[in-house]
Amino acid sequence: AQRYAGDLCFHGKGVSVNREEAARWYEEAAQQGDTRARFNLALMSWRGLGVPRDRMQALRLARLAALDPVGYRELVGRLPRRLAIGVSLAVVAVLVALLLR
């Protein structure tokens, strides 16, 4: 429910677009272990949408999301094949970069 509320705020469906409010809902969902909320929040942190731009925080959130195999498979499984391959490669690149730090 929290991620859904974040989606509504982020995209402005039924409410005004409010990226800060979306980030708050995604954060709550991420704290409950929601992998898709972690990915959404990672993207927002990377770009500075609704939260201060913080690439280290974005990488940390993406890593946490990628380490959840069930949630990660669910996320990637819902994407079109070409996009899923791109997301998978990006996550691998992030994890390699974190391991080499």
N, C-alpha and C positions, 0 to 999 in steps of 0.2 A: 504494500500500500504506500509506503514511504517513497519508493523509487517511482511509482506511478505518479504521485503528487509532484515529484521533481520533474518528471517528463512533462506534465501539464504546465508547470511554471516555465520550464525551459523553452517549450515550443509555443506557449501562449494559447493552448487549447482550452477554451471556456474561461480563461482568465487572461489578464495582461501578461505579456512576456516579462519575467522577473528572474534573471539569472542568479541573483544573490539568494533568492528564496529557493530556487532549484538546487543550488549548491548545498543549502542547509538540509533540504530533504534527502539529497543524495548522500550527504555525510551521515545522517541518521541511519539510512538503509545500509551504508557501507559498514557502519559499526555493528550492524546486525549480521554481517557476513554476506551481503548481497554483492555478488561479483559484477553484475552489470552496472550497479551504482558506483562501484569502485572504478570501473573503466570510464564511465561518464565523468566522474569527478577528476580522474586523471587527465582526461582530455580538456576539461575546463581549466585545470591547473596549468596544463602545458600552454594553453592559449591565453590565459588570463580572463576567462569569461565568468563573471560573477564572483570570482575570487582573485586575489593577487596572483600574478604570473609567478609560478614557482615550479621550475622544471624538476628539481630534486624531489619535491612532493609528488609531482606527476609520475616520476619514475618509480617512487616507492609504492604508490597506489597501483600502478600497472603491474608491478612485480607481485604484489599481494593478490591481485585478481588472477594473474597467470598461474600462481601457485595453487589455486583452487581448481583441480582438474575437472570436477563435475560442473561447476559454474562456468568455467572457461569453455568447455565443450558445448554447453548450452548456448552461450553467447555466440561462439563462432558458428555453431550449427544453424543459427537463425539468419546468418548473413548470406548474401549471394556468394557463390563459390569463389569468384575472382577476388571479391573483397575479403572473404574469410582467409584466403591464402595470404593476402597482403597484411591483414591483421596478425596472422600467425607469424609471419616473417618479422614484422615489427616487434612483436613481443619477444621473439627469440633474440633479436638484436639488442633489445633493452636488457634482457637477462644476461646476455654475454657481456655487455658493457658494465653491468653491475658486478658481475663476477670478476672482471678484470680490474676493477677499481682498487 
